Amino acid sequence: MDKSNINKIQNFSKSIRRNIIDMAFSAGASSAHLGGALSIVEIISTLFCHVMKYNDDPQWQDRDRFILSKGHACLAYYAALCEIGYISKDELQTFEKDSSKLLGHPVINREIGIDFSNGSLGMGLSLGIGVALSLKKRKKNNRVFVIIGDGECNEGSVWEAAMAASHFKLNNLFIFIDNNKFQQTGTNDQIMKTSDLRSKWESFGWETIDIDGHNIKELCNYFESMEDSELKPKAIIANTVKGKGFSFSENNNDWHHSILTKKLYDQALEELEVNK
Ligand SMILES: Cc1ncc(C[n+]2csc(CCOP(=O)(O)OP(=O)(O)O)c2C)c(N)n1
């Protein structure tokens, strides 16, 4: 993986963080899910900047498919759609405002590259299975990428889907589990332990790895070195930090859903500059 590619993805991540705080600030009192969006920035950047196949037409038949199952983290998704030119910067500022296409959870709108609505946790993997199965039946080689939360793994539907994906040998299906150890009202350990996610996904018949979800090199290396010898779906346990990127939000679950004040917005802008 050459350095210029890594730099490109790093810059993309930085733009995504900038878009995220701009949107959160413009949402004002409506507040925004900041923590869970910031933990997936490097994952989403690597996917949109390096891994996924798409072009200028959001409805291109041969595109790879992306599903943000933890839909509340949509700030990161909208930010990425802006960076690839599907949403304008002006449109980002309409986040959570009347008549906006950019609601607090993604609503299907294929004209701007949102293929699925999400927000009710536990649905996205099943959607991904349907798409992956249909692609296989039509002998297409597009891939399907799904991001779910570690807290979302408390949902029983996730495990029913996990079982189905390996049964149908969906090696075109990739799932990132955003393992930031928190959920809405506390840590996973407090609410419902997810324990050893890797052995759980493995036991459901998935090819599974653990990765640092903020390390772009590691994320890229996984896709470059992956050998698809077995017909298994792939689970990437991405170890992340909720609220990653800003000193006030890292590992602080008050930022699951909160209001970004002018003072903290200015601080975030400064920190973005320092962490160039
Ligand atoms: C079916 C369902 N139950 C409850 C919620 C409310 N809810 C929103 S975010 C969240 C926490 C999910 O945890 P995780 O997937 O780990 O998200 P993260 O902590 O990364 O933001 C919950 C319970 C929901 N959106 N859907």
The ligand as an SDF file (V2000), in Angstrom:
LIG
                    3D

 26 27  0  0  0  0  0  0  0  0999 V2000
  -34.3470   -1.3860   17.4950 C   0  0  0  0  0  0  0  0  0  0  0  0
  -33.7550   -0.1600   18.1670 C   0  0  0  0  0  0  0  0  0  0  0  0
  -33.7060   -0.1060   19.5140 N   0  0  0  0  0  0  0  0  0  0  0  0
  -33.1870    0.9810   20.1250 C   0  0  0  0  0  0  0  0  0  0  0  0
  -32.7100    2.0460   19.3960 C   0  0  0  0  0  0  0  0  0  0  0  0
  -32.1520    3.2700   20.1100 C   0  0  0  0  0  0  0  0  0  0  0  0
  -30.7050    3.3700   19.9460 N   0  0  0  0  0  0  0  0  0  0  0  0
  -30.1590    4.2700   19.1140 C   0  0  0  0  0  0  0  0  0  0  0  0
  -28.5050    4.2160   19.0670 S   0  0  0  0  0  0  0  0  0  0  0  0
  -28.4610    2.9820   20.2160 C   0  0  0  0  0  0  0  0  0  0  0  0
  -27.1500    2.4090   20.6840 C   0  0  0  0  0  0  0  0  0  0  0  0
  -26.6160    1.4170   19.7390 C   0  0  0  0  0  0  0  0  0  0  0  0
  -25.3090    1.0460   20.1310 O   0  0  0  0  0  0  0  0  0  0  0  0
  -24.1710    0.8930   19.0400 P   0  0  0  0  0  0  0  0  0  0  0  0
  -24.7320    0.1090   17.9190 O   0  0  0  0  0  0  0  0  0  0  0  0
  -22.9740    0.3440   19.7010 O   0  0  0  0  0  0  0  0  0  0  0  0
  -23.9700    2.3690   18.5450 O   0  0  0  0  0  0  0  0  0  0  0  0
  -22.7990    3.4160   18.9430 P   0  0  0  0  0  0  0  0  0  0  0  0
  -22.5600    3.2730   20.4300 O   0  0  0  0  0  0  0  0  0  0  0  0
  -21.6050    3.0280   18.1700 O   0  0  0  0  0  0  0  0  0  0  0  0
  -23.3250    4.7440   18.5600 O   0  0  0  0  0  0  0  0  0  0  0  0
  -29.7560    2.6390   20.6090 C   0  0  0  0  0  0  0  0  0  0  0  0
  -30.0740    1.5970   21.6100 C   0  0  0  0  0  0  0  0  0  0  0  0
  -32.7800    1.9430   17.9880 C   0  0  0  0  0  0  0  0  0  0  0  0
  -32.3150    2.9160   17.1680 N   0  0  0  0  0  0  0  0  0  0  0  0
  -33.2870    0.8210   17.4030 N   0  0  0  0  0  0  0  0  0  0  0  0
  1  2  1  0
  2  3  1  0
  2 26  2  0
  3  4  2  0
  4  5  1  0
  5  6  1  0
  5 24  2  0
  6  7  1  0
  7  8  2  0
  7 22  1  0
  8  9  1  0
  9 10  1  0
 10 11  1  0
 10 22  2  0
 11 12  1  0
 12 13  1  0
 13 14  1  0
 14 15  2  0
 14 16  1  0
 14 17  1  0
 17 18  1  0
 18 19  2  0
 18 20  1  0
 18 21  1  0
 22 23  1  0
 24 25  1  0
 24 26  1  0
M  CHG  1   7   1
M  END
$$$$
